[in-house]
């Protein structure tokens, strides 16, 4: 292809460059995505104008990375990153160039980029493509290849190997052989990148159609051991015994369970990836009727601990860590039709209504991870049980059943008014009343609860 269609906003932007005799090109991922037929609204522009000259051309310019030649231009309601053509020299810290030299040569600017698919430029004037490293061919062939020597490219920025495996998953591309072979030799440099930079790439990888593609590459190249060593410990942890429940070892099961979680639900994908990560430490082998049975009793609690440790280390927000760990801890529910209504209510209190749909999605992902095959959602006893549980929960929710202390017909102030002294006993009595209402929702009336509370206080019943 010799040219692509340039968005009208960028064509209008180009007028300002042209009037002052500056070059301007659309570059990077936007060009790659357009060549793949995707809609693009995040644009990066490269120009021979310096940051100071760009600031004169446009009214609203933010100096977002001016030391490296980058500014953000606010134009027609869009934020457009504009970077001056440059050459870079030396990368002592494995991320930033030691020296930057602004220039007028577009090809020299493209030569410093990471992969050939990202080293294509399109003129803002008419969309004419400049492709000195045959990036279009690699895009057509779905190949990730570094610009020039892969060892050199990876030594410049330790994040590039991580980006390579992320792109492989995100774009469903294959990493070119020499590029792939160079990644293990760059691990010392990759180990120095900030946790935040890895975190961002990790989330993008998990948002791919099949995250397992990138996760497997991370394991193969050694990147996984750098940042998620706990997952590596799950390799070769056998789960298959005479019962034939599992097809894969724990690590492959986790990878494929991640694939089976909804793409748009990053918290469920995180939970799917970590839900069995405690199995290596929980594994036991029992002898039953002359056969070996593999067990992982209470692995969900060990998995929750490890998940919390990993997500804290990777700087996830506290509320997100708590939510994902909540899913991991509760993923091992086993509903049966003989559950009483009180048991269903207690289950709902334990898992919380807000997490219910995500927990069901995690259960489906868990089943997917057993065979790497989408479960038939209308067949099988486990599906029937899941649907029955959902129906029973919906019935309870529709009845406005009390599921937490604030749903009780009385509160602590009511207890004080009937003569119960403020303090620990009030909290104990309220918890006892909550248990009573879970057993029998009809008890949730002011008169009945006050009656029970008086008896509890008289008998000094403790709810420890």
N, C-alpha and C positions, 0 to 999 in steps of 0.2 A: 504494500500500500504506500502511495506517495504522499498522501495528505489525509487529515481527519477534519471533521467539522468542529470549528471553534465556537464555544458558547458566545452569544451576543454580548454578554457582560464583558467578557475578555476582549472582544473585538473593539468595544467602546473604550476600554482601558488602553488598548494599544494605540489609539489615536494620540494620547498624551505622550507616549514614548516616541512615536513617529515624528511628532511635531518638533521634538528636540534631537532628532537623529540618533535615537537609542534603539538597540535591538531588544526584543522581548519574546520569550518562548514559554510555552506551557511545558512543564517537565515532570518527571517522577511518576508516581503511582497513577496520577490522573490520566496520563497518556496511555499507560499500560491498560488501565481499566476501559478506556474508550476503545482501544484496539480490540478488546474482548467483548465489546458491545454492551458494556455496563453504563448505567447512568452515573454521572459524576457531579458532585457539587463542592468538593474540597479541592481547591486549586493551588498549585505552587508555580510561581513564575520565576524564570531566570532572566537576567538582563545585564548589559554591560554598564548600566548606570550605577553609580555608587550610592550607598545609603543616603548621603547628603543630597545628591542630585534627585533621588526618588522623593525625598521629603519636600523638595521644591516643586516637583511635578504635581503632587497630590495634596489636597487640603488636610486630610486626616491620616496620619502615619504614626504607628506605634513602634518604638525601637525595641522590638522583642528579642532580637539577637544581633544587635548592631555590630558587636565586636567581631562577629563571624560573617558580616555582610547581609544579615537578614532583618527585614522590617515587615510589619503587617500593615497593609494598606486597606483602609475601610472605604469601599467603593460600591456604590449602588446597592447598599444593604448587605454586602458580602465582606468577609474578612479574607484577604488574599495575601499569602506569604510571598514576598518578593526578595530574591537573593541575588547579589551581584556575582557575575562570573568570577571564579577564583581558582587558584592553584593552592594546594596544601602541602606542607613539608613537615615530616616527623610527627610521631604520635606517641610521645613518651608515656602518657597516662592511659593509653589504650582506648582513648575516646576522642579527645580534642587534638587538633593539629597544633604543633608547636609554633608554626608560622603560617600566615595566610597572605596570599598576594592576589589582589584584585586584578582582573585582566579584561581583555576584549574577545578572547577566543572561546567560543561555545564548546568546541570539541574538547579542549583542555578541561573545561568545567565538567563535561559529561564523563571524562575519563576518571574522575575522582569518586564516582558513584559506586554503589555496592555491586549491583547485579545488572546484567545486560538488559533485562526487561525494564529496569528503572532508569536506563541511560539513553532514553529516546526523548527528543525535544520536538515540539510542534510550534511553528511560527504563529504568533497571535494574529498576524495579518491575514493569512490565508490557510493556515493549517498544514503547510508544507512540513514534512517530517525530516528530521536530521537523525540518522541512526548509524553512527560510525562503528558500532560493535555488534551489529546484526541482532539486535534485541527482538525485532519483529519475528525473525525465524525461531528464536527460542520461545517466544510467546505462543506461536503456532504449534510448536513441538511440545509445549508445556514443560519446558526445561528451565531450571534455576541455575545460572552460571555466573560466576563473578566476572567483573570487568578486569581483564588481565589476570595476573598471577593470584590464585586464591589465597596462598599463604601470606602474600603481601596485603591483600584486602582485609583479611581477618586479623592481621597483626595491627592494622590501623584502628580498628574498633572491635572490641570484644563482644559487642552485641550482635554483630553481623552473622555469626554462626546461629545464634538463636533466631534471628530474623529469617534465616534460610529455612530452618525447619518449620517455623510458623507459616511462612509463605507456602511451603509444600502442602501443609494441611489446609490452609485457607483457600488456596487456588487449585488444589488438587494437581500440583505439578510434581515432577521428579527432579531431585537435585543431581546435577551433572556429576559424573564419577570423580573427577579430580577435585571438584569443589567439595564433594562429600568427604573424600579422603583427607582433605586439609583441615576439617573441623576438629578432630581429636588433637591435632598438633597446635591448635589455637586455644586449648582449654585453659592454659595458664592466664591468657589474656582475658578470656571470657569470665574467669573466676573473679576478676577485679571489677566487673561492672556493678553498678548500684542495684540494690534490691528492687528499687522502684522501677528501673528500666526493665528488669526481668519480669516483674509483676505485670507491667503493661503488655509485654509480648505474650506472656502466659495466658492472660485473659483473652487476647485476640485469638490465640491458638484454640482455646476452649470454645470459642464462638464459631469455629469452623464446622462444616457439615459433618466431618468425621475427625474429631480431635485425635483419635487413636493413630492416625497417619503421622501426625507430628510428634505425638508422645513416643511412639515406637522409634522414630528417628532420634529423638532426644536421648532415649536409652542407648541406642546403637552407637551414637557418637560420644557418649559420656557426659552430655550436658545435664541429663536427668540426675546423675550422681552428684553434680555440683550443687544443685538447688533443691532437689527433692529426693535425697538419699533414702528417705524412709520408704518411698515407693520401690526403689531398687531392691530393698530387702524382701519384697513380695515375689520376686522372680524365683521360680522353681519351688514355690510353696504349693505342693500338690493338694488338690481338693477332691479329686475323683476317687471314689471307693466303690464297693459293690452296689451301692444304691444308684449310681449313675446320675447323680443330680447335676454335677458340674462337668464341663468339657475342658476347661482351661485351668491353668494355675492361677494364683491370686492376682498377679500383675496383669495378665492378659484379660482376666475377668473385669478388673477395674477399668482398663482402657476401653473395653467394649461396652461396659455399663455407661461410661461417659458418652459414648456414641449414642446410646439408647435414650439418654435424657433429652428433653426438649431443647432445641438449639437456642431459643430465645430466653431460656431460664438458666442464667449462669450459676445461680446458687444451687440449683438441682444438679447441674453438671459437676460443680465442685464436690457436692455431697456424694455423687455417684463415683467420682474418682477416689474419694477417701473413705467410703463407707466400710470397706473391709480391710483397711490398711493396718488394723491391729491384729489381723489373723496370724502373722508369723509368731507373735509372742503368745497367742492364745491357743495355738495348735496342740492337740493331744491325739494319740491313737489308742483306741480302746478295742478290746477283744469281746465280740458279742457272737455267741453261738458258733465259735470257731472262725469267725471272719473279722478282719480288721476294719474298724469304723473310724473315720477321721472326724474329729469334733473341734469346734472353735467356741467353746462356751464363753459367754460374756465378751466376745470380741468387739461388740458394738461400743462398749465402754472404753476399751483400749483404743479403738479407732477414734472415738471422740477426743480423747486426750492427745493423740498424735495429730489429728486434724487441727486442733486448737494451736498446738505448737507450730505447725507448718504455716498456718494462715497468719499467726502473729509474726513469725519470722519474715513472711513476705509482705508485711505491712498492710494487710487488709483492714478495713474499718472494724472497730470493735463490735458494732451491731451486726455486721455481716458475718463475722467470725462466730458470734453466739448463735445466729440463725442456722448457719450451715452445720455447726456442731449439734444443734438441736435435731436436725434432720438425720444426721449420722447416728446419734444415740438412739433414735426411735425407729430406725428402719427395720428392726427385727420383730415387728408385731405379727402375731399369728391369730387372726380372727377365725372363730368357728361359730356356726349357727346357734350353738347352745349357750352363747354368751347371754347373760341376763341384760335387761335394759340398764341396770345400774353399772354393769361392767362396761357397756358401750359408753355411758356417760363418763365414767372414770377414764376410759381411753381418750375420749375427746378432751377432757381436762388436761391429761398428761401431754398430748401432742399439740394442743391448742388449735382452735378452729382455723386460725390464720395460716397455719402450716399444713393443713390437711391435704389440699390439692397437690402441693409440692411433694408431700410424703407419698401420696399415691403415685405420682410421676416417678419418684425415686424407686418405688417398688417395681414398677414396670421396667425401668432402666436396669434394675438388678436382675430381673428375669431375662432381659435381652442379653446381658453380659454373660449369661450361662452358656449360650450357644452362638452369640453374635448374630442372632436371627430375630427379627421383630416378632414378638409374641402375638398370637391370634387373640385379639381383644374381645372376641365374642364366644370363645370356646375355652374349655378347660376348667377344672374345679377351682383353681386359684383365682381365675377371673370372676367366676360366679360368686366366690366368697367376697372378693373386693367390691363388686357391684352391690351385693347384699349389705355389706357394711356401710357403703356410701348412702344407700337408701335409709338405713336405720339412723344414721347420723343426721341426715337431712330432716327426718321426722322429728328428732329431738330438737334440732335448731328451730324448726318451724313452731314448736310448742313453747318456745322461749324459756326452756328449762334453765334453771340457775346453774352456771358452770364455773363461777368464781365468786369470791367474797362480796364483790360489789353488786352481785345479782341477788344477794339475800334480802329478805323483806325487812331486816333490821341491820343496824350497824353498831359500832362501839359506843356511840353516844346514847343509843337506846339502852344498852346494857348498863351504863353509868346511871341513867335515870331510874332504873329499878333497884339501885343500891349496890351494884357490883363495883368494887374499888378499881380505879384505873391501874393498869399495869399488865404484867405478863398473863394473868388469868383471863383477861378479856380476849387476848389473841388466841389462847387455847380454847376458850369456849366458842369463839367464832369458827375456828377450824373444825371443832366437833359438830357444830350446827351445819357446816358445809357438807361434812360426811353424811349427816342425817338426811339432808336434802338430796344428795346424790343417790342415796338408797331409796328415798321416797319423796319425789318432787311435790307431792300434795302437802308436805309439812312446811313448805315455804310460804307461810302466812305470818303476819306480825304476832298475832296472839299465840299461835302454836310455838313459834320459836322463842318467844319470851318465856313461855311456860317451861320449855325444855331448859332454857338458860338458867332459870331460877333453881331448878333441881340440880343442875350441874354445879352451880355456885354453892348450894347448900352442902352437896356431897364432896366439894373440892375435887371434882374429877379432873384429872390432868390428861391432856391430849398429847403427851410426849410420845 
